[in-house]
Amino acid sequence: MENVLLSPVRVLDYFSKQTRLLFINERSYVVKDYASEVGLLKWYLIVTSNLAVRIYPFKLNPVDRLNREVEFMYKADRCFQKPEIFLVDYKRLKLVREFVRGTIYSFNAPPGVHYLIGKNLGECHENGWFLGDTKASNFVVIGDKTYIVDAEQAVNEFNIRYAAWDLLVLISTLSMEGYLRALTNNYPRILDEVLRGYFEGGGRLLEVLKILKEGEFKLLSYILIPFPLNIVYAKKLEEAESLISG
């Protein structure tokens, strides 16, 4: 039976889908409608009250979301792999892009995949790109490549607090999605792989760790990461900071 703790997240994630598949001449395309609901992100903003809004410059307006995603997909280099965009309709707020056939990133991914996700996120941040909505299901894995398929909240504006937010949302969604398995298996290892990848990808991990341990971010970790995983997470931040500091 599915863990009831995860059910609201899965339901909201399902209803947040703005996309439909289009098949033409045996090729698959994704048609994305930005006028549709952005359910899971709104859920995050509601749950975290105004804390998240003070941390990250979110946009819920469909025009802004479309513009942000297009800019990221065209301009963000040295980051995640990205689907090819075929058409942008600014009048009807729609986008047609390549359908990425792969495995949706999740808690069950092999250790090497967790490392790659962390590494690519670190590379994004080091190149000045921040995502805002880093829930695990926004990433698709094909072999040794990781794709991002949703970048509606991406900004090209360096701020170390944005980096901390991205890392917290990634870890919290992994923690919720894999809650039952995380209680008994591999949770510390997965955190290690994500943080190590982030550091080796160029992310300013020491600065980010200091922010994640303090104030609003510490409070958010207890809201977004379920007990007792939030305790493990806090200890892992301490360990990582100590290791990097020498």
Sine and cosine of phi, psi and omega as CSV:
sin_phi,cos_phi,sin_psi,cos_psi,sin_omega,cos_omega
0.00,0.00,0.64,-0.76,-0.03,-1.00
-0.94,0.35,0.63,-0.77,0.03,-1.00
-0.88,0.47,0.81,-0.59,-0.07,-1.00
-0.91,0.41,-0.43,0.90,0.02,-1.00
-0.87,0.50,-0.55,0.83,-0.07,-1.00
-1.00,0.06,-0.32,0.95,-0.13,-0.99
-0.84,0.54,-0.74,0.68,0.01,-1.00
-0.86,0.52,-0.61,0.79,0.00,-1.00
-0.91,0.41,-0.71,0.71,-0.02,-1.00
-0.91,0.42,-0.66,0.75,-0.01,-1.00
-0.90,0.43,-0.72,0.69,-0.01,-1.00
-0.91,0.42,-0.61,0.79,0.03,-1.00
-0.89,0.45,-0.63,0.78,0.01,-1.00
-0.89,0.45,-0.71,0.70,-0.06,-1.00
-0.97,0.24,-0.22,0.98,0.03,-1.00
-0.99,0.16,-0.10,1.00,-0.06,-1.00
-0.89,0.45,0.80,-0.60,0.00,-1.00
-0.93,-0.36,0.15,0.99,-0.19,-0.98
-0.90,-0.44,0.42,-0.91,0.17,-0.99
-0.65,-0.76,0.45,-0.89,-0.01,-1.00
-1.00,0.01,0.63,-0.78,0.03,-1.00
-0.81,-0.58,0.79,-0.61,-0.02,-1.00
-0.94,-0.34,0.87,-0.50,0.01,-1.00
-0.71,-0.70,0.85,-0.53,0.02,-1.00
0.78,0.63,0.72,0.69,0.06,-1.00
0.92,0.40,0.25,0.97,0.10,-0.99
-0.93,-0.36,0.52,-0.85,-0.05,-1.00
-0.95,-0.30,0.72,-0.69,0.03,-1.00
-0.79,-0.62,0.44,-0.90,0.10,-1.00
-0.96,-0.29,0.79,-0.61,0.10,-1.00
-0.96,-0.28,0.87,-0.49,-0.08,-1.00
-0.93,-0.36,0.76,-0.65,-0.04,-1.00
-0.93,-0.36,0.93,-0.37,-0.09,-1.00
-0.99,0.17,-0.15,0.99,0.06,-1.00
-0.99,0.15,-0.10,0.99,0.00,-1.00
-0.98,0.17,0.15,-0.99,-0.04,-1.00
-0.91,0.41,0.48,-0.88,0.08,-1.00
-0.89,-0.46,0.88,0.48,-0.23,-0.97
-0.81,0.59,-0.83,0.56,-0.12,-0.99
-0.92,0.40,-0.63,0.77,0.03,-1.00
-0.90,0.44,-0.67,0.74,0.05,-1.00
-0.87,0.49,-0.62,0.79,0.03,-1.00
-0.87,0.49,-0.68,0.73,0.03,-1.00
-0.87,0.49,-0.69,0.72,-0.04,-1.00
-0.93,0.37,-0.58,0.81,0.04,-1.00
-0.93,0.37,-0.73,0.68,-0.04,-1.00
-0.89,0.46,-0.62,0.78,-0.07,-1.00
-1.00,-0.02,0.11,0.99,0.01,-1.00
0.83,0.56,-0.70,-0.71,-0.03,-1.00
-1.00,-0.04,0.09,1.00,0.00,-1.00
-0.88,0.47,-0.75,0.66,-0.04,-1.00
-0.90,0.43,-0.62,0.79,-0.03,-1.00
-0.91,0.42,-0.54,0.84,0.04,-1.00
-0.96,0.27,-0.36,0.93,-0.06,-1.00
-1.00,-0.02,-0.68,0.74,-0.15,-0.99
-0.76,-0.64,0.63,-0.78,-0.05,-1.00
-0.99,0.15,0.94,0.33,-0.04,-1.00
-0.92,0.39,0.51,-0.86,0.12,-0.99
-0.78,-0.63,0.79,-0.61,0.07,-1.00
-0.96,-0.26,-0.21,0.98,0.06,-1.00
-0.90,0.44,0.76,-0.65,-0.08,-1.00
-0.88,0.48,-0.57,0.82,0.02,-1.00
-0.90,0.43,-0.71,0.70,0.02,-1.00
-0.89,0.46,-0.66,0.75,-0.02,-1.00
-0.91,0.42,-0.66,0.75,0.05,-1.00
-0.89,0.46,-0.73,0.68,-0.02,-1.00
-0.88,0.48,-0.66,0.75,0.00,-1.00
-0.90,0.44,-0.69,0.72,-0.04,-1.00
-0.92,0.40,-0.68,0.73,0.00,-1.00
-0.89,0.45,-0.70,0.71,0.00,-1.00
-0.87,0.49,-0.69,0.72,0.00,-1.00
-0.90,0.43,-0.74,0.68,-0.07,-1.00
-0.89,0.45,-0.52,0.85,-0.01,-1.00
-1.00,0.04,-0.53,0.85,-0.21,-0.98
-0.93,-0.37,-0.35,0.94,-0.10,-0.99
-0.98,0.22,0.97,-0.26,0.05,-1.00
-0.99,-0.14,0.25,-0.97,0.03,-1.00
0.75,0.66,0.84,0.55,-0.03,-1.00
-0.57,-0.82,-0.53,-0.85,0.11,-0.99
-0.94,0.35,0.36,-0.93,0.22,-0.98
-0.91,0.40,0.48,-0.88,-0.07,-1.00
-0.73,-0.68,0.58,-0.82,0.06,-1.00
-0.93,0.36,0.51,-0.86,0.04,-1.00
-0.96,0.29,0.69,-0.73,0.05,-1.00
-0.99,-0.12,0.76,-0.65,-0.03,-1.00
-0.97,-0.24,-0.51,0.86,-0.07,-1.00
-0.42,-0.91,0.68,-0.73,0.12,-0.99
-0.82,-0.57,0.85,-0.53,0.00,-1.00
-0.94,-0.34,0.99,-0.13,-0.06,-1.00
-0.96,0.29,-0.39,0.92,-0.01,-1.00
-0.96,0.27,-0.73,0.68,-0.02,-1.00
-0.99,-0.11,0.04,1.00,0.06,-1.00
0.85,0.53,0.79,0.61,0.03,-1.00
-0.76,-0.64,0.41,-0.91,0.03,-1.00
-0.65,-0.76,0.66,-0.75,0.08,-1.00
-0.91,-0.41,0.81,-0.59,-0.03,-1.00
-0.67,-0.74,0.17,-0.98,0.08,-1.00
-0.87,0.48,0.62,-0.78,0.14,-0.99
-1.00,0.02,0.85,-0.52,-0.04,-1.00
-1.00,0.00,0.93,-0.36,0.01,-1.00
-1.00,0.04,0.95,-0.30,-0.01,-1.00
-0.24,-0.97,-0.30,-0.95,-0.01,-1.00
-0.97,-0.24,0.80,-0.60,0.04,-1.00
-0.91,0.41,0.76,-0.65,-0.01,-1.00
-0.88,0.48,0.67,-0.74,-0.02,-1.00
-0.41,-0.91,0.07,-1.00,0.03,-1.00
-0.83,0.55,-0.54,0.84,-0.07,-1.00
-0.97,0.24,-0.06,1.00,-0.04,-1.00
-0.88,0.48,0.49,-0.87,0.06,-1.00
-0.88,0.48,0.41,-0.91,0.00,-1.00
-0.78,0.62,-0.64,0.77,-0.02,-1.00
-0.89,0.46,-0.51,0.86,0.03,-1.00
-0.96,0.30,-0.66,0.75,0.07,-1.00
-0.86,0.52,-0.65,0.76,0.04,-1.00
-0.88,0.47,-0.72,0.70,-0.02,-1.00
-0.89,0.45,-0.66,0.75,0.03,-1.00
-0.88,0.48,-0.73,0.69,0.04,-1.00
-0.87,0.49,-0.68,0.74,-0.02,-1.00
-0.89,0.45,-0.72,0.69,0.01,-1.00
-0.91,0.43,-0.59,0.80,0.04,-1.00
-0.91,0.42,-0.66,0.75,0.06,-1.00
-0.87,0.49,-0.63,0.77,0.03,-1.00
-0.91,0.42,-0.66,0.75,0.07,-1.00
-0.83,0.55,-0.78,0.62,-0.07,-1.00
-0.90,0.44,-0.67,0.74,-0.02,-1.00
-0.91,0.42,-0.40,0.91,0.04,-1.00
-0.99,-0.12,0.21,0.98,0.14,-0.99
1.00,0.05,0.17,0.99,0.01,-1.00
-0.96,-0.28,0.73,-0.68,0.02,-1.00
-0.79,-0.62,0.58,-0.82,-0.24,-0.97
-0.98,-0.18,-0.56,0.83,0.03,-1.00
0.98,0.18,-0.74,0.67,0.00,-1.00
-0.88,-0.47,1.00,0.06,-0.08,-1.00
-0.96,-0.26,0.53,0.85,0.05,-1.00
-0.87,0.50,0.55,-0.84,-0.14,-0.99
-0.82,0.57,-0.59,0.80,-0.07,-1.00
-0.94,0.34,-0.08,1.00,0.07,-1.00
-0.99,0.13,-0.01,1.00,-0.04,-1.00
-0.88,-0.48,0.65,-0.76,0.00,-1.00
-0.82,-0.57,0.68,-0.74,-0.08,-1.00
-0.93,-0.36,0.77,-0.64,0.12,-0.99
-0.77,-0.64,0.96,-0.27,-0.03,-1.00
0.87,0.49,-0.84,-0.54,0.00,-1.00
-0.98,-0.18,0.36,0.93,0.02,-1.00
-0.88,-0.48,0.63,-0.78,0.04,-1.00
-0.88,-0.47,0.77,-0.64,-0.02,-1.00
-0.95,-0.30,0.56,-0.83,0.20,-0.98
-0.96,-0.27,0.77,-0.64,-0.08,-1.00
-0.91,-0.41,0.09,1.00,0.04,-1.00
-0.54,-0.84,0.89,-0.47,-0.02,-1.00
-0.68,-0.73,0.62,0.78,-0.07,-1.00
-0.91,0.42,-0.39,0.92,-0.05,-1.00
-0.95,-0.30,0.16,0.99,-0.08,-1.00
-0.92,0.38,0.65,-0.76,0.07,-1.00
-0.72,-0.69,0.52,-0.85,0.05,-1.00
-0.95,-0.31,0.96,0.29,-0.11,-0.99
-0.45,-0.89,0.96,-0.29,-0.14,-0.99
-0.92,0.39,0.77,-0.64,0.09,-1.00
-0.37,-0.93,0.86,-0.51,-0.10,-1.00
-0.91,0.42,-0.42,0.91,0.05,-1.00
-0.94,0.34,-0.53,0.85,0.09,-1.00
-0.90,0.44,-0.61,0.79,0.03,-1.00
-0.89,0.45,-0.70,0.71,0.01,-1.00
-0.89,0.45,-0.65,0.76,0.03,-1.00
-0.87,0.49,-0.74,0.67,0.00,-1.00
-0.84,0.55,-0.71,0.71,-0.03,-1.00
-0.93,0.38,-0.65,0.76,0.01,-1.00
-0.90,0.43,-0.70,0.72,-0.01,-1.00
-0.91,0.42,-0.66,0.75,0.04,-1.00
-0.85,0.53,-0.78,0.63,-0.05,-1.00
-0.92,0.39,-0.62,0.78,-0.04,-1.00
-0.92,0.38,-0.63,0.78,0.01,-1.00
-0.95,0.32,-0.58,0.81,0.12,-0.99
-0.88,0.47,-0.66,0.75,-0.04,-1.00
-0.90,0.43,-0.64,0.77,0.01,-1.00
-0.96,0.28,-0.69,0.72,-0.04,-1.00
-0.90,0.44,-0.59,0.81,-0.06,-1.00
-0.94,-0.33,0.47,0.88,-0.19,-0.98
-0.79,0.61,-0.81,0.58,-0.07,-1.00
-0.88,0.47,-0.67,0.74,0.01,-1.00
-0.94,0.35,-0.58,0.81,-0.02,-1.00
-0.91,0.42,-0.47,0.88,-0.01,-1.00
-0.90,0.43,-0.48,0.88,-0.11,-0.99
-0.86,-0.51,-0.15,0.99,-0.18,-0.98
-0.41,-0.91,0.83,-0.55,0.31,-0.95
0.96,0.28,-0.06,1.00,-0.08,-1.00
-0.84,0.54,-0.76,0.65,0.03,-1.00
-0.86,0.51,-0.62,0.79,0.00,-1.00
-0.90,0.44,-0.66,0.75,0.00,-1.00
-0.90,0.43,-0.68,0.74,0.06,-1.00
-0.87,0.49,-0.68,0.74,0.04,-1.00
-0.84,0.55,-0.73,0.69,-0.06,-1.00
-0.91,0.41,-0.69,0.73,0.01,-1.00
-0.89,0.46,-0.73,0.69,-0.04,-1.00
-0.93,0.37,-0.65,0.76,0.02,-1.00
-0.90,0.43,-0.70,0.71,0.04,-1.00
-0.88,0.48,-0.68,0.73,0.00,-1.00
-0.87,0.50,-0.71,0.70,0.00,-1.00
-0.89,0.45,-0.72,0.69,-0.05,-1.00
-0.97,0.26,-0.28,0.96,0.09,-1.00
-0.99,0.11,-0.02,1.00,0.04,-1.00
0.97,-0.22,-0.04,1.00,0.02,-1.00
-0.90,0.43,0.58,-0.81,-0.03,-1.00
-0.99,0.13,0.95,0.31,-0.20,-0.98
-0.89,0.46,-0.66,0.75,-0.04,-1.00
-0.88,0.48,-0.70,0.71,0.04,-1.00
-0.90,0.44,-0.67,0.74,-0.01,-1.00
-0.90,0.43,-0.67,0.74,0.00,-1.00
-0.87,0.50,-0.67,0.74,0.00,-1.00
-0.87,0.49,-0.64,0.77,0.01,-1.00
-0.94,0.35,-0.68,0.74,-0.03,-1.00
-0.88,0.47,-0.42,0.91,-0.06,-1.00
-1.00,0.03,-0.08,1.00,-0.15,-0.99
-0.86,-0.51,0.39,-0.92,0.22,-0.98
0.70,0.71,-0.82,-0.57,-0.09,-1.00
-0.87,0.50,-0.62,0.79,-0.04,-1.00
-0.94,0.35,-0.60,0.80,0.06,-1.00
-0.90,0.43,-0.69,0.73,0.04,-1.00
-0.89,0.46,-0.70,0.72,0.00,-1.00
-0.88,0.47,-0.57,0.82,0.00,-1.00
-0.89,0.45,-0.54,0.84,0.03,-1.00
-0.98,0.19,-0.35,0.94,0.07,-1.00
-0.99,0.13,-0.68,0.74,-0.18,-0.98
-1.00,-0.09,-0.39,0.92,0.01,-1.00
-0.96,-0.29,0.88,-0.48,-0.10,-0.99
-0.92,0.39,0.51,-0.86,0.07,-1.00
-0.94,0.34,0.61,-0.79,-0.01,1.00
-1.00,-0.04,0.20,0.98,-0.03,-1.00
-0.90,0.43,-0.49,0.87,0.02,-1.00
-0.91,0.42,-0.48,0.88,0.06,-1.00
-0.94,0.34,-0.69,0.72,0.04,-1.00
-0.88,0.47,-0.68,0.74,0.02,-1.00
-0.86,0.51,-0.73,0.68,-0.02,-1.00
-0.88,0.48,-0.66,0.75,0.03,-1.00
-0.91,0.41,-0.62,0.78,-0.01,-1.00
-0.91,0.41,-0.59,0.81,0.07,-1.00
-0.88,0.47,-0.67,0.74,0.03,-1.00
-0.88,0.47,-0.71,0.70,-0.01,-1.00
-0.88,0.48,-0.71,0.71,-0.04,-1.00
-0.91,0.42,-0.66,0.75,0.02,-1.00
-0.90,0.44,-0.68,0.73,0.02,-1.00
-0.89,0.46,-0.66,0.75,-0.02,-1.00
-0.91,0.41,-0.69,0.72,-0.03,-1.00
-0.94,0.34,-0.62,0.78,-0.03,-1.00
-0.94,0.34,-0.34,0.94,0.01,-1.00
0.99,0.16,0.00,0.00,0.00,0.00
